[in-house]
Amino acid sequence: MTSTPPRPTQTPDAGKASDQFVTYVLSLCENNRIKSDLRSGLGLPVERCNRMHRYLVRRLPEEQHRDARRAHYAVAALIAARPPRAREQDAARAAAPGTEPLPQWRARPNLGASLAAGVNASLIRPGTAESHLHLFSRQSSDALHQRLPALTRHLLGGGVTVDWARLLEDLTWWNRDRDTRATRWMEAYYRALNEQPDNADASDDTSANQPTDQTATTKENH
């Protein structure tokens, strides 16, 4: 079993709004100033993302639900905050000749599958990954938005991909369908997980369990 889930950025689904939004944000991030503006919203509510509005307001419906709007702003900030390794991998995939079609939507990796890939690659201890999943299942989307920057940065820095469009959909509906979404993350995690020895003690980055340090993130991405 491979250590990373299927790569979600190869051929975005032109017919799905979430994929179109991700493609738009990736194109924005080619400009370093815009990337910095988008990254400024990491972990923040929409009302405090003043530097992001000029790029996102006209891409989103005027009467969009609060949860959906915050999900779009959050994913845009997470994409802009990708560590250098992840940006280089995305650029290489975009420049590669030919395309590889994505699997069907439900077969694409959610965050649970990405956490399993992190465990399989010895980036995260199994117990830590499971703790994340169990905690997420009890939290509102507002709490998830606080924890995702450090967690995704840790996964991406280790070469694990995150399907941004799938994450966007899950965050959009989390507060109204949390039990279903959390269960799907857990199911995807255990399906993708390699068999672990009883004494598994993989290296881990404890920063994934801490509140986001926006200053450190900004320095890392310049």
N, C-alpha and C positions, 0 to 999 in steps of 0.2 A: 504494500500500500504506500502511495506517495505521501510525502510530508506536507504537501500543500493542496488545498482544494482546487477545483478547476478554475482557471484564470478568467475573471469576469469581464476584463476590459478588452478582449480581443475583437468581438463583433457585437457591439451594443444592439439591442433590439430597437430598431427605428420606430416600431409601432407602440412602444411602451413609454409612457411619460417619464417614469423614473429613470430609465436608461437615457432618454434624451436629456434630462436634467444633468445626469452625471457626465455625459459627453460635453455638455455646455461648460460645466465647471472645470473639467480637465483642460478644455481649450483656454479658459480664462487664466488658469494657473501657468500657462506658458509665459505670462508677463509677471515678472517678479514683484512689481509694485502691487498689482491686483492680487497676487497670491498672498502678499503680506496683509492686505486689507481683509481678505476672506479669513485668513488665519486668526485675525484679531477677535473673532467671535467664538473661539473655542470654549465650550462649556457654558456659554452665556445665553440668557433668554434673548429673544428677538429684540426686545425693547432696549437692550444695551449693545446691539450690533450695528451701531451707526455707520461704520465704515463699509458694511456689506450691502446696505440697502440699494445703492446706486446700481449694483450688478444683478440683484435678485428680484427686486420689486416687480419689474415688468415681465419677469418670467413666470410669476406665480399669480393665480387667480385672486382678484381683489377681495372676494368674500371667503377666502380659504380658511378652514378650521384652524384654530390656534395650534393644535397638536401637529397638524400637517405642516404649517408654516415653520414651526420650530424645528421639525425634522429636516426640512429642506435646508434651513440655515445651518443646522448642526452638521449635516453631511457635507455641505460645501466647505465648512471650516475644517472638518476632518480630512477631506481630500487635500486642501491647501496645506495642511500640516504634515503631510506624508514625509517621512525621513528620506534622505538622499537615496538610499538603496531602493526604496519603493518607487521613487520618481524615475530613477534610471531604468528599472525593470519595465515600468509602464511605457516609457519612451521607446525602449527597445522593441516591445511588443507592437507599438503603434507603427514603428518603422519597418517591421518585418514584412516581407512580401507575402501576399495571400492572406486569407482569413480562415479562422477555425470557428464554425458555428457554435453558439452557446447551447447548453442543454436546455430542456424545457424549464419554465420558470420554477416549478416546485422542486426540480432536481438541482437547481443552482445552490451553491453553498450559503447558508445563513451564518450568523455569528457563532452558533454552536459548532458547525463544521470547521470554522476557522480556529476556534479554540482547540479542537481535537488535533488540527494540523500543528498547532503550537506545541501541544504535548508530544505528538509524534516526532517533532523536530527537536525535542528536549529544550524548548524555550520556556515552558511552564510546567510546573508539577501537576500531576493529575488532580491532586487534592485542591490545589489552588484554582484550577479551571472549574472544577465542580462547585467550589465555593462561590465563584463568580456567577455561575448559572443559577444556583439556588437563591442567591441574593437577588439577582435580577428578577426572578419569578415573584418576588414579594415587593418589588419597588415600582413606583410610577415612572413614567418616561422622564420626568424632571430629574430624578435621581440617576437614571441611566446616562443622561446627557453629561452629568458631572464625572462619571467614571469612564466613559468611552474614550476620551482623548488619550489618557495614559495607556489604556489597554490596547487600543488599536495601534498606537505608536510602537509598543513593544512587539506586537505581532508582525507589523510591517517591517520593522527593523531587522527581524529575524528571517525575512524572506517569505512570510506567510501572506497570502493575498486576502483581501476583504472585498466581498461583492457589495459595492456601495449602493447599487440600486435595490438589492434585496434588503439591506439594512435600512434604507430610506423607507421602504414600504412597511417594514416591521415597526420602526419608530413612529410612523404616521398613525398606525392603528393600535399601538401598544396599550394606551389607557382604556380603549374600548374593547380590546380583545386580548388582554394580557395573558390569560391562562393558556389560550390556544397558541399564541406566539412563543411563550416561554417553553411550552411542551415541545414544540417543533425544534427549538434550539437544543433542548436536552436530547431529543431523539436523534437529531443530526450529529450531535457530539458523540454519543455512544456508538452510532453506526460507523462513524469515520475513525474512531479511536483504535489504534493498534493495541494488541493485547499487552498489558502492562505487568511487569513482575511485581510481586507483593511488596518488595522493598524499594520500589521506584522512587528515586530521589533526584529528579532532573534539576538542572540549574534553573533559577527563576529570577526575575527582576521584580523586586518588591515594590518598585515604583508603580507597577501596574495596579497596586492596591491603594495607592495614595491619591489625594486630590491632585488635579492637574496643576503643574507648574508652568503657567503660560510663558513666563520669561524664558525658562529653559528651553521650551519648545521653539520659541522664536529664534533663539541663538542657534539651535541645532539645524534649523532649516535655511539659514543664510549661507 
